[in-house]
Structure formats: structure tokens, C-alpha cells
């Protein structure tokens, strides 16, 4: 009996061992319905520890795990092995808690056709799939889909000491797709993701990918892009993470970048894209992180000696970069990168950033350790000034700064030395060249003395900061320059509304050489090692505030709209007096047209601006009525209209900028004329006109937006004179002298205009009364009778004194500039009037005006009149 008993026991052991080591083959025929709880373990007497599923179509496992909590529906344990040729689908139906797939204690699973696993119990806080303990392994080819789409859900757990891989199939297809609640991937083993990873989260304080403390090293490689959508919904103070390394022995390598986006309902919590509490997170490739709500909105956060290293990346970041407690962040981002956020550093941490072709919109005061701004990168220290109240911001660099064709944009309330401004504060050294742009934050412009400090340098100031584009406020031009080494620090850079005058150096006359004799050597002085040689920086001379050339354009436009259509009687009508031999009656009904071209130059009152302008006018009109009160005098009443344009350009003799102005407009009006009409052509005349004018104006300064505005208003004239015959020959030819006077009202007005940079522009000088006193000397036929039987040639010369009660000017943010010395002008005028035949008259003249400060104006007029 004893021998029989032991023989049976031995046979049973051999049998069990044979079952445990033999491979079990399953085909699709073994899955008429989903298999329930399946436990692949060498100790499983039913199908042993090595199962091979030879399937083409998906096979299913499903169980509610009743009575078997806290384990997997499909469990590979204690060195067990599962190989599946096709897709495997596993469902944990609940209500019992546990995993859908569990690989533990040296188990190995090879899903060569993909894996789909689902937890359906909304109270199940176990992972959908996990590998734990020992040398457990999980390898998937094709698609991996893990679903636990409820707030308590967890996705994929890859435990310490495990080895795992996720690969594309033989056709190059496949991704990891995890949709869960609290945590997407917890990786503390050694894993290669050789395909895209997509994680979608929807729970309070959720984390996309995480590693926590381990006793052994942990390495996770994401060799294709990682996509994380973290729709955290709670409004408490928890923190939602994208990718987090909190493992001193852990390394995450994102070798193809990541896309991390948060929802917009996380009102009181924190959103952090990349996090290293300890351990290392390395990123290469494109990086796109968007935070949208919460207290801390950080795209990158390193603390407690953690390291985040981002290299060769095209980044699109919305949120802050934070480093604290000895952590280190390095970021090298390339062409096309964008960042909207701030950088903060605390407690012996560091953040080094290098930007190439990048735009950084700084949203708050920021700190960096080392900063390189390279190749067309732009840093906006503040938001656009038009967005609201201006609060200055400072970018502080604790170590060194390097620039190479990058641009920093400051906001400054451009006024005096004490103007509010953004600042760049560099505690270390500077190298290279950086462009500086300055946007006016509501300043009205003012005189500066020492200037507005923009940039301070605590170390060696070898870097150069150069102005890029115009810096203007009100009437003033601002400049960027180093300190003068006297009243201002030579290492620093300042904005001033003035440029230095050039003071020639003192020249010491040569001295005849003499024998210097022998000078005994002296002991060299001992210089303490901490002392520095004395440096005498250059000393600048006096300064002069600089006016913008645009003020010259505004002045020229203002003068043009008020003077383009001004004229005198002879400019409009020529000589209207003659007799019709056929009827014996005066014949004066006519239409006329005149064309005027002009060239004008003037200086402004500062003496810095020279303006030149060209104008053209064409005007036409005609009599609509004429009558006589006593048979010898004559009244005319007519209407007229015209088109005129002026193009002007202002150059500054202080700076290399200019401004162009343009005026284009029309007018309509009426005129009335009275001649006493004595037969010897002597006697009184009077003329008046009233016109309504309207214009479109442009001012276009170098590097500034084009400004457009309109003008409109009335102009009116009253003119009178008396003609004396002073000499006459037998042929009836005589000389005449005609003293005359004219008063013109210039009432074309322009409403206040606000430039795109915020400067308020007011034009002055409208309402000017221009008076003219002059005399005209001409020759012609004095015989009134039979004048229509011959042509007539009437040359003339005229001299005038012109006085303006106001000078045309501009007020830019309260600072006025005007035409210089245009109040009193002298004029000479030469021309002729021709009667071609009984119906046509032709006239032409050249007028030249001049005043002080090189003011001059030349006009050429040609007119034609047809009588009928």
C-alpha cells in the first residue's frame, strides 16, 4: 500500500509539471463566447503557464470577477506567458474591482495583433492594464486601446523592474490610445513607446504620464509624439499635470516632442504641462503646451533638484516657466516657436533659455539665468499699449545675456526722465547686438535730461543695443544710447528726446622737441588685485531735443488746405473790359479756366525741419449775370469750382528720417466784381469771392503708420484797387499804375486727429487773415473805342507786401511747431495778358514770394477766357 501510495503521488507531480511547462494552443474556435477570468500560471492544471492564441480575428475575455477581487480578468502570473497573434479584447465588467489585464511576478505577455482593454465599473479605481513585480513584461504590436472613461479611472501601470514595449505592426500602423479619469500612464519600469501615445483625462487633479520614486533606475522612452488632453473639471486646489517626473532615479525621454492641452474649467487648481520634482525629463522635437485656467498655469515646472532639458524644439507654449529649489531648466527653441507667459526662479534654481526665430510675449515680470536671443527672435516685455492700463514689467537676467539679431520690444510712457517703462536688468555680462523697439504707452513726449533708463548691465557691457524703427511721442523723436559715464552709467542704455551736439576736440599745438635727459626708473606701484584700472568714458557735449519730421508734413498740409485756391481778380479774369463793335454795347459774359503750378519751401520754428512742396490747381468758372448802375460802370456775378492737390516732403537736419504729406480736395464758390470802367481805363475796381473747400489729407512718416484725416471750411476775399494812367503816346498806348489791397479769410479747419501711436494732433493757424498791399505797373491801349478791332498785348509787373495774422502750425500732444518767418512776405509778379481775338483772352504770370528762414513760394499761372 505504501509503495502504491507514493507511486501515485509521484505520478501526480510529474503530470502537473508536464501541464505547467507544455504550451496550450487556442484558436478562434475556443472563443465561441468570451472567456471569463483566465489565469495563466505554471501552476494552473487546466491550461498551464504558456498559452498561444492563434487568431486572426479578435478574441474576447470578459468577467465581472465576482468573488475574485483585486486581480485581472486576464492574469499572467508567476512566470506565465501569453502570446496572441491577433487582437485581444478584455473587459472588466464589475462591480468587483480589479484590472482588466494584469501581468505580475515575472509574467510575460505578447499581444502581436493589438490589445483593447476596458474597465466598465465606475467605482473601479484599478488600472485597466498593468505590469508589476519582478521581471514582468508587456509587449504590444499595433493598437493599444485602454478605456476607463469615468472620473476614478486609471489607464496603464508599468511597474518597477518591468520591461515593456509598444510598437507598430508589420504595416507600420498602430498607436497607444488611453481614455481615462485620474491617470493615463504610470511608468516606473523600463519602457519603449515606439508609436504615438494619446492620453485623454477627465478627472480632478489628473496626470497624463507619471513616474514616482523607485529604488532602481527607471527609463521611459517616447520615440514618437505624445498627445495629452487633460480636461480636469474640479474647481478645488489640486494640480493637473501633463507629464510628471517625480523620481530621483527616473528618466523620461520625449524624443519626438509632445502636445499637451488643458481644459478651461479648472478655476482654483493648478495646471502644469511638464513637471520634474526630481529626476530628469528630456525633450526633443516640437512641443505644444497650452494651459487655460487655474492659479498656477505653468507649461514647464522644475523643483527639488529636478531637471528639464528641451533641445532643438519648435515650441508653442501658453503658460509660465517655473524653477525652484535647486532645479535646472534648459530650453533651446527654434524657428517658428511661440511662448506666451513668464519665467520665475527661486531658491538656487536656474533657467537657461536660447531662442532662435522665436516670439516671446511676456505676461509678467520674469527671471532668467542665462538668455540668448538669436536670429529674428522677438521678446515683447508687455502687451500692446492699446490693450489697457500700462503696468511696467522687468526682465531680469542673473548671469549673462547674448544677442544676435534679436529684438526686444519695450513699452514706455514717453515723457521725461522719470517716465514709467519696461526694463531689461542684466546682472552679468552682455555680448552681441540686439535691436530695440519702443512702443509709446500713452506718453505725450517731453524734454529729457539724462534719459529714461531701459537697460542696465551689472557686468561687462560689450553688447550693443540699437534702435530699430522710430520712437515717437507727441512732437518728439526719441533715441537709444549708452550712458555718458558722467551723469549716467556708461554700461546702461537710455532713451532720450535729444541727440548730442558734436564738440570738436581740443587741439594742442606741437612743441619743439627738446632733449628729455635721463629719467631714472621708478618702482612700479603695487595695484591691489581687486582694484580696476580707471576708465574715462567719452564725454558728450550739449544736447538738443529733436522734433519729428511729421510735424512739418502736418504744417504743410494745413497751409495747403487754406491757400490752394486763393487767387486775385487778375488771376481769375484777366482784363474783362472791352467793347463789342457790332452792337456798340459792352460784352462781358464769359467762361474761364485757370491752371496753377506751385513750388514751396519753408523751415519750422525749431530750425530742424526743411519742407518742400509741389501743388497743382485747376479752377473754372463763368459769369451768370452782369449789369450797370449808371451806364459806365459794370457789375459781374459768377460761379466757380476747382480741384487742387499738394505733395510735400519734410527732411530733418538732425536725423535720417523724413515724412511725406499729401492734400487732395475740391472747392465751389461765387464771385462778384465791380468796375467803374472809365473810357481811359482808370478808376476804381472791387472784387470779392466766397468759397467752400474740402480736402483729404495724408501724413506718412518713415517707419510709422500712414495717418489720414480730413479738412473743410470757408475762405473769402475782398479786394480793391484804383488804376491811374501815367503816360500815353499818339497810338493810344499808355502806361498804367494800379495800387491795390486785398484781405483774405482762411477758415479751413481740421478736427483733432489721434495718430495710431496715440499722439493727439491739433492744427493751428486756421482763421488767419492774410492782407496784401501792392502796386501793379502795366502797359496797354488806352482807347476804349474800337479796341475789339485789334489784338492787345498787356505785360505787367507787380510788387506786393503780404502779412499773415497767424502762422500755420501743429500742436502734437501739447507741443507746438510752426512755419518759421511766414508772417511777413514780399512778392514780385511778372506776366502778360493777351486778347487773341474778339472771343478769347489768354493770360499768364509767374509769382515769387520770399520771407525769412529760407521761406519761398513760386507759382506759375496760365488762364484762358471765352466771351460770348
TORVOTOR-863241 format. One record per residue (C-alpha): x, y, z. Coordinates in steps of 0.5 Angstrom, whole numbers. Each point is the difference from the previous one (the first is absolute). Layout:
<sites>
     X     Y     Z
     X     Y     Z
...
</sites>
This chain:
<sites>
     X     Y     Z
     0     0     0
     6     5     2
     3    -1    -7
    -6     0    -4
    -2     7     4
     7     3    -1
     0    -2    -7
    -7     3    -2
     3     7     4
     6     0    -5
    -4    -1    -6
    -5     6     2
     6     4     1
     3    -2    -7
    -7     1    -3
    -1     7     3
     8     2    -2
    -2    -2    -7
    -6     4    -1
     3     6     3
     6     0    -5
    -4    -2    -6
    -3     5    -5
    -7     1    -1
    -3     2    -6
    -6     3    -1
    -3     2    -7
    -6     5    -1
    -5    -7     1
     2     0     7
    -4     7     1
    -7    -1    -2
    -2     4     5
     5     5     4
     4    -4     5
     0     2     7
     5     1     6
     6    -3    -3
     6    -1     4
     7    -2    -4
     4    -3     5
     5    -6     0
    -4    -3     6
    -6     0    -4
    -2    -7    -1
    -5     2    -5
     4     3    -6
     7     1     3
     4     6     0
     1     1    -7
    -5     2    -5
     0     2    -7
    -6     2    -3
     0    -1    -8
    -5     5    -2
    -1     5    -6
    -7     3     2
    -1     3     7
    -1    -5     6
    -3     3     7
     1    -1     7
    -6     3     5
    -2    -1     7
    -3     3     6
     5    -3     4
    -5    -2     6
     4    -3     6
     7     2    -3
     1     7     1
     6     4    -1
     3    -5    -6
     0     0    -7
    -5    -2    -5
     6    -3    -4
     5    -1     5
     7    -2    -2
     4    -2     6
     6    -4     3
     4     0    -6
    -6    -2    -4
     0     2    -8
    -6     2    -4
     1     1    -8
    -5     3    -4
     0     0    -8
    -6     5    -1
    -3     5     4
    -3    -2     7
    -5     4     4
    -1    -1     7
    -6     3     4
     0     1     8
    -8     1     1
     0     1     7
    -3     1     5
     6    -3     3
     7     4     0
     6    -2    -4
     4     0    -6
    -2    -2    -7
     7    -2    -2
     5    -2     6
     7    -2    -1
     4    -2     6
     5    -4     3
     4    -1    -6
    -6    -1    -4
     1     2    -8
    -5     2    -5
     1     1    -7
    -6     3    -4
     2     0    -7
    -6     2    -3
    -2     5     5
    -4     1     6
    -6     3     2
    -2     0     8
    -6     3     3
    -2     2     8
    -7     1     0
    -2     0     7
     0     8     2
     3    -1     7
     6    -5    -2
     6     4     2
     5    -5    -3
     4     0    -6
    -3    -2    -7
     7    -4    -1
     6    -1     4
     6    -3     1
     3    -1     7
     6    -3     4
     6    -4    -3
     2     0    -7
    -7     0    -3
    -1     2    -7
    -6     3    -4
     2     1    -8
    -6     2    -5
     1     1    -7
    -6     4    -4
    -5     4     4
     0     0     8
    -7     3     2
    -2     1     7
    -6     2     3
    -3     2     7
    -4     6    -2
    -2     2     7
     3     5     5
     3    -5     4
     3    -4    -6
     7    -2    -1
     4    -2    -6
     7    -3    -1
     4    -2     6
     8    -2    -2
     3    -2     7
     7     0     3
     4    -5    -3
    -4    -2    -6
     2     0    -8
    -6     3    -5
     0     2    -7
    -6     3    -4
     2    -1    -8
    -3     1    -6
    -3    -6    -4
     4    -3    -6
    -4     5    -5
     2     6     4
    -6     1     4
    -2     1     7
    -1     5     6
    -1     0     7
    -7     3     2
    -2     1     7
    -6     3     2
    -1     0     8
    -1     4     6
     6     1     5
     6    -2    -3
     2    -2    -7
     7    -4     1
     4    -1     6
     7    -3    -2
     5    -1     5
     3    -6    -4
     4     0    -7
    -5     1    -6
     1     2    -7
    -6     3    -4
     2     0    -7
    -7     3    -2
    -4     6     1
    -3     0     7
    -7     3     1
    -3     1     7
    -7     4     2
    -1     1     7
    -7     3     3
     1     0     8
     2     4     6
     8     1     0
     1    -5    -6
     7    -1    -2
     2    -3    -7
     6    -3     1
     4    -1     6
     6    -3     4
     1    -1     7
     5    -2     5
     4    -6    -1
     6    -4     3
     2    -2    -7
     1     4    -6
    -6     1    -5
     1     2    -7
    -6     2    -5
     1     2    -7
    -6     3    -4
     3     0    -7
    -6     3    -3
    -4     6     2
    -4    -1     6
    -7     4     0
    -4     1     6
    -6     4     1
    -2     1     8
    -7     2     1
     1     1     7
    -7     2     3
     0     2     7
     1     7     3
     4    -3     6
     7     2     1
     3    -7    -2
     5     0    -6
    -1    -3    -7
     6    -2    -4
     2    -2    -7
     7    -4     1
     3     0     7
     7    -3     2
     0     0     8
     5    -6     1
     7     1     1
     2    -6    -4
    -5     1    -5
     2     3    -7
    -6     2    -6
     3     1    -7
    -5     3    -4
     4    -1    -7
    -6     3    -5
    -3     5     5
    -7     1     3
    -7     3    -1
    -3     2     7
    -6     4     1
    -4     1     6
    -8     2     0
    -2     7     2
    -5    -2     7
     6    -1     5
    -1     6     3
     3     0     7
     5    -6    -1
     7     0    -4
     2    -2    -7
     7    -3    -1
     2    -2    -7
     7    -3     1
     2    -2     7
     6    -2     4
     0     0     7
     6    -5     0
     3    -4    -6
     1     2    -7
    -4     2    -6
     3     1    -6
    -4     2    -6
     2     1    -8
    -5     2    -5
    -6     4    -1
    -3     2     7
    -7     3     0
    -3     1     7
    -6     4     2
    -2     2     7
    -7     3     0
    -3     1     7
     3     0     8
     4     3     5
     7    -2    -3
     0    -1    -7
     7    -3    -2
     2    -3    -6
     7    -2     3
     1    -1     7
     6    -3     4
     1     0     7
     4    -4     5
     6    -1    -4
    -4    -3    -6
     3     1    -7
    -4     2    -6
     4     1    -7
    -3     2    -6
     4     0    -6
    -1     1    -8
    -7     1     1
    -5     4    -3
    -5     2     5
    -7     3     1
    -1     2     7
    -5     3     4
     2     1     8
     5     1     5
     7    -3     0
     2    -1     8
     6    -3     3
     1     0     8
     4    -4     5
     7    -1    -4
    -4    -3    -6
     3     2    -7
    -4     1    -7
     4     1    -6
    -4     2    -7
     2     0    -7
    -5     2    -4
     0     1    -8
    -3     4    -6
    -8     1     1
     0    -1     7
    -5     4     5
    -1     1     7
    -5     4     4
     2     0     7
     5     2     6
     6    -3     3
     1     0     7
     6    -3     4
     1    -2     8
     5    -3     5
     6    -1    -4
    -3    -3    -6
     2     2    -8
    -4     1    -6
     4     1    -7
    -3     2    -6
     2     0    -7
    -5     3    -5
     1     0    -8
    -5     2    -4
    -5     1     6
    -5     4     2
    -1     1     8
    -6     4     3
     2     1     7
    -6     1     4
     3     2     7
     7     1     3
     5    -5    -2
     6    -3     2
     5    -4    -4
     7    -2     2
     4     0    -7
    -4     2    -6
     2     0    -8
    -5     4    -4
     2    -2    -7
    -1     1    -8
    -7     4     0
    -3    -2     7
    -4     5     3
    -2     1     7
    -6     4     2
     1     2     7
    -7     3     0
    -7    -1    -3
    -2     5    -5
    -1     7     3
    -6     1    -3
    -3    -6     4
    -1     4     6
     4     3     6
     7     0     0
     4    -4     5
     7     0    -1
     4    -7     0
     7    -2     1
     4    -6    -3
     6    -2     5
     6    -4    -2
     4    -2     6
     6    -2    -5
     2     1    -7
    -4     3    -6
     2    -2    -7
    -4     4    -6
     1    -2    -8
    -5     4    -4
    -6    -1     5
    -5     5     2
    -2     3     7
    -7     4     0
    -1     5     6
    -6     4     2
     2     6     2
    -4     6     2
     4     5    -4
     1     6     4
     5     3     5
     6    -4     3
    -5    -3     5
    -5    -3    -5
    -2    -7     2
     3    -5    -4
     1    -7    -1
     7    -2     2
     6    -5    -2
     4    -2     6
     6    -4    -1
     5    -1     6
     5    -4    -4
     4     2    -7
    -3     1    -7
     2    -2    -7
    -2     1    -7
    -5     5    -3
    -8     1     2
    -5     4    -3
    -4     4     4
    -7     2    -2
    -4     5     5
    -8     1     0
    -3     6     3
    -4    -2     6
    -4     7     0
     5     5     1
     0     7    -3
     7     1    -2
     5     5     4
     7     2     1
     4    -5     4
     7     2     3
     3    -7     2
    -5    -4    -4
    -4    -6     2
     4    -6     2
    -3    -6    -4
     6    -5     1
     5    -1     6
     6    -4     0
     4    -2     6
     6    -4    -3
     4     1    -6
    -4     4    -5
     2    -2    -7
    -6    -1    -3
    -4     5    -5
    -7     2     1
    -2     4    -7
    -7     4    -1
    -4    -4    -5
    -5     5    -3
    -3     6     2
    -1     2     7
    -5     6     1
    -5     3     4
    -3     7    -1
     4     4    -4
     7    -3     3
     4    -5    -3
     4    -5     5
     7    -3    -1
     3    -6     4
     7     1     2
     5    -2     5
     1     4     7
     5     5    -1
     5    -2     6
    -2     6     4
    -7     1     2
    -2    -6    -3
     3    -7     1
     4    -2    -7
    -2    -7     1
    -7     1    -1
    -5     3    -5
    -4     5     0
    -6     4    -4
     1     7    -1
    -4     5    -4
     6     3    -3
     7    -1    -3
     7     2     2
     3     6    -4
     7    -1    -2
     5     4     3
     7     0    -3
     6    -3     4
     5     5     3
     6     0    -5
     6     1     4
     6     4    -5
     6    -4    -1
     6     1     5
     7     1    -3
     4    -7     2
     5     1     6
     5    -5     3
    -4    -3     5
     6    -2     4
     1    -7     4
    -6    -1     5
     1    -5     5
    -5    -6     0
    -5     0     6
    -2    -6     3
    -7    -2    -2
    -6     1     4
    -3    -6     3
    -7    -1    -2
    -5    -4     5
    -3    -6    -4
    -7     2     1
     1     7    -3
    -1     2    -7
     3     5    -5
    -3     7     0
    -5     0    -6
    -1     7    -3
    -6    -1    -5
    -2     5    -5
    -3     7     2
    -5     2    -4
    -2     8    -2
    -6     4     0
    -7    -3    -2
    -6     2    -4
    -7    -3     0
    -2    -3    -6
    -6     2    -4
    -4    -6    -4
     0     2    -8
    -7    -2     0
    -2     7     4
     3     3    -7
    -5    -4    -4
    -6     2     4
     2     7     0
     1     0    -8
    -7    -4    -1
    -3     6     5
     3     5    -4
    -2    -3    -7
    -7    -1     2
    -1     7     2
     4     3    -6
    -1    -5    -6
    -6     4    -3
     2     7     2
     0     5    -6
    -1     7    -2
    -4     4    -5
     5    -1    -6
     2    -7     2
    -7    -2    -2
    -3     5    -5
     6     4    -4
    -3     6    -3
    -7     0    -1
    -1     7    -3
    -1     1    -7
    -6     2    -5
    -4    -4    -5
     1     4    -7
    -6    -4    -2
    -5     2     5
     3     6     3
    -1    -3     7
     5    -3     5
     0    -7    -1
     3    -4     6
    -4    -6     1
     6    -6     0
     2    -6     3
     7    -1     2
     5    -5     3
     7     0     3
     5    -4     2
     6     1     5
     6    -4     2
     4     2     6
     6    -2     4
     1     2     7
     6    -1     6
     0     2     7
     3    -1     6
    -3    -2     7
     1     5     6
     5    -6     3
     4     1    -6
     1    -7     0
    -5    -2    -6
     0     2    -7
    -6    -1    -4
    -1     1    -8
    -7    -1    -3
    -3     0    -7
    -7     2    -2
    -5     0    -5
    -6     3    -1
    -5     0    -6
    -6     5     1
    -6     2    -5
    -6     5     1
    -4     5    -4
    -5     6     0
    -7    -2     2
    -2     8     0
     2     7    -2
    -3     7     1
     2     7     0
    -3     5     5
     2     6    -4
     2    -2    -7
     7     1     1
     1    -5     6
     0    -7     0
    -2    -6     5
     1    -7    -1
    -2    -6     3
     3    -7    -1
     1    -7     3
     6    -5     0
     3    -6     2
     6    -4     1
     5    -6     1
     6     1     4
     6    -4     2
     6     1     4
     6    -5     2
     5     2     5
     6    -4     3
     4     2     6
     7    -1     2
     3     0     7
     7     3     0
     1    -4     7
    -2    -7    -2
     0    -4    -6
    -8    -1     0
    -5     4    -5
    -7     1     0
    -5     1    -6
    -6     4    -1
    -6     0    -5
    -6     4     0
    -6    -1    -6
    -6     4     0
    -5     4    -3
    -4     7     0
    -6     3    -2
    -2     8     0
    -2     6    -2
     3     7    -2
    -2     7    -1
     4     5    -4
    -2     8    -1
     4     4    -5
    -1     8     0
     2    -1    -8
     2     7    -2
     2     1    -7
     7     1     2
     0    -7     4
     2     4     6
    -4     0     6
    -3    -5     6
    -1    -7     0
    -2    -5     5
     0    -8     0
    -3    -5     5
    -1    -7     1
    -2    -6     5
     2    -7    -1
    -2    -6     4
     6    -5     0
     1    -8     2
     6    -4     0
     3    -7     2
     7     0     3
     6    -5     1
     6     0     4
     5    -6    -1
     6     0     4
     6    -4     0
    -2    -7     4
    -6     3     2
    -8    -2    -2
    -3     5    -5
    -4     5     3
    -7     2    -4
    -4     6     2
    -5     5    -3
    -1     7     0
    -5     5    -2
    -2     7     0
    -1     7    -3
     4     5    -3
    -2     7    -2
     4     6    -3
    -2     8    -1
     5     3    -5
     0     7    -3
     5     5    -4
     0     6    -4
     3     1    -7
     4     6    -2
     2     2    -7
     7     3     1
     3     0    -8
    -4     0    -7
     3     0    -7
    -3     2    -6
    -2    -7    -2
    -4    -1     6
     5    -4     4
     1     2     7
     3    -2     7
    -5    -1     6
     2    -1     7
    -5    -3     5
     0     0     7
    -4    -6     4
    -1    -3     6
    -3    -7     2
    -3    -3     6
    -1    -8     0
    -3    -4     6
     3    -7     0
    -5    -4     4
     1    -8    -2
     0    -4     6
     3    -7     2
    -3    -3     6
     5    -3     5
     3    -7    -2
     3    -5     4
     5    -4    -3
     1    -7     0
     6     0     5
    -5     4     5
     2     7    -2
    -5     6     0
     1     4    -6
    -3     7     0
     1     5    -6
     0     8     2
     0     6    -5
    -7    -1    -3
    -4     7     1
     7     3    -3
    -2     7    -3
     5     1    -6
     1     7    -2
     3     2    -6
     3     7    -2
     3     1    -7
     0     4    -7
     0    -2    -7
     3     3    -6
    -2    -2    -7
    -1     3    -7
    -5    -1    -5
    -5     4    -5
    -4     6     4
    -5     1    -6
    -7    -3     2
    -3     1    -6
     2    -6    -6
     4    -4     5
    -3    -6    -3
     3     1    -7
     7    -2     2
     4    -5     5
     2     3     6
     7    -2     4
     0     3     7
     6    -2     4
     1     2     7
     4     0     7
    -3    -1     7
     3     1     7
    -4    -2     6
     1     0     7
    -3    -6     4
    -2     0     7
    -3    -6     4
    -3     1     7
     1    -7     1
     6    -5    -2
    -2    -7    -1
     2    -6     5
    -2    -6     3
     0    -2     7
     2    -7     2
    -2    -2     7
     0     7     2
     7     2    -3
    -1     5    -6
     4     1    -6
    -1     5    -6
     2     2    -6
     6     5     1
     0     7    -2
    -6     0    -5
    -4     5     4
     3     6    -5
     2    -2    -7
     2     4    -6
    -2    -2    -7
     1     2    -7
    -4    -2    -6
     1     0    -8
    -5    -1    -5
    -4     2    -6
    -7     0    -2
    -2    -1    -8
    -6     1    -3
     1    -5    -6
    -7     2    -4
    -7     2     2
    -1    -6     4
     6    -3     3
     5     3     5
     6    -3     3
     4     2     6
     6    -3     4
     4     2     5
     6    -2     5
     0     2     7
     5    -1     5
     0     1     8
     5     0     5
     1     1     7
     5    -1     6
     3    -7     2
     0    -2    -8
    -8     0    -1
    -1     1    -7
    -6    -2    -5
     0     0    -7
    -7     0    -4
    -1     0    -8
    -7     1    -2
    -3    -1    -7
    -7     2    -2
    -5     0    -6
    -7     4     0
    -5    -1    -5
    -5     6    -1
    -7    -1    -4
</sites>
